[in-house]
Amino acid sequence: DAGISGSGQSHDATGGVIKNDATAGGASRRKDDSVLPSMNNNPAFDVEYDNCIVGAGLSGSVIAENYAAHFGQTSLVIEKRSHIGGNCHDYIDDETGIRVSLFGAHLFHTRHERVWEYV
């Protein structure tokens, strides 16, 4: 499963996330004054991967999982957010204990049995 390495978390063969700590040494500023993390000291970048996927949203996560499951390939998945799943991300509200969709409700529809089997 996931291991912690360097200044962020890294997941490998099943696809995953590399999240750099924006406060790590070497950080620089973007035009909008947000911090751009340095990737020079992250050990995840010292490893060779079969694929590099930008974005751990729904598509990037599914593609990484498929590369691993069907082809036995490793993927480096780079995500700027602090979570995977893109806009489908949800969380448990601390005060109420209710699961909340951070970016609004998402409805899933399919009539294909193989899609339900995958999900």
N, C-alpha and C positions, 0 to 999 in steps of 0.2 A: 504494500500500500504506500501511502504518502510518507515521505521522509522530510525532515527539516534539514535544509542545508544552506549555508551562507546566511544572507540577510533576508531570505524569503522562503516560501515553501516550494518544494519541487515534487512533482509526480512524474514518473517516467513511462514505462512500457505501456500502460493502459491509456496513455494520453494524459494530460494534466496541466498543471499551472506552474509557471514560474512567476513569482511576484517579488519584485525587488523592493527593498526598503528605501523609500525616497530620502531618508536621512543618512544613508550610508555615505562614506567618503567618496568624493568625486561627483556628487550631485551637482547639476547645473540648473539654470532657470530657463523656462520656455518664454516665448513672447508674452503669454498671458500671465506670467509671473508664477506659474505653478512649477513645482520641482520636477525635473527630469532625472530619474535615477541613473546612477552609473551601473553598467553591467559588467565592468571589468573585473570585479572581485567575486562574482557569483560562480561557484564551482559547477553549476548546471551548464554553463557555457564552455566548460572544458571537455564535455562529453560529445561524442559524435552521434547524431540522430539520423534516422531514415527520412524524417519529414519535419518541416517547421511550419506550424499552423499559427497564424496570427488571429487571436480572438478565441476565447473560451465560452462564447455564447452557445446557443443551441446547435448551430451548424458546426462550429469548430469542435465542440465536444463530441458530437456524433461522428464526425470524420476521424478524429483521433482514436475513438473507441473502435471504429471499423478497421482502421489500419492495423491496430493491435490484434483484434479478434480474428480477422479474416486473412491477414497477411503476415502476422507475427512481427510487425514493424514497430519501431519506437517513434515517438513524436515529441518534439518540444513545442508546447503550446504556450504562447505568450499572451498574457491578458493584462490590461491596464487597470481594470477594476479589482476590488478586493474580494471578489467572489466569481465563481463560474456560473454558467447558465444564462448569461446575458440578461435580457429583460424578463426572463421567466423566474428570476430569483425571488425567493420568499424567506421569511424569518419568523421566529416566534416572538411576539411582543412581550417584553419583560413584565409589564404591569397586568396584562390580561391573560397571558398564556395562549393567545389566539394566533394562529398562523396568518400572516399578512403578506400579500403580494406587493413587494416594494414598488413595482412599476405598473400596478393595476392588474386586474383580473385577466387571466389568459385562458381561453377555452380551447379544448382539444377535440377535434372531430375527425373520425375516420370510419370507413365501413370495411376497411381491409384488415382481415384477421392477422396477417403477418406483421402489420404495424403494431397492433395490440400486443402481439407476442414479443416484439422488440422492446416496447415500453415496459 
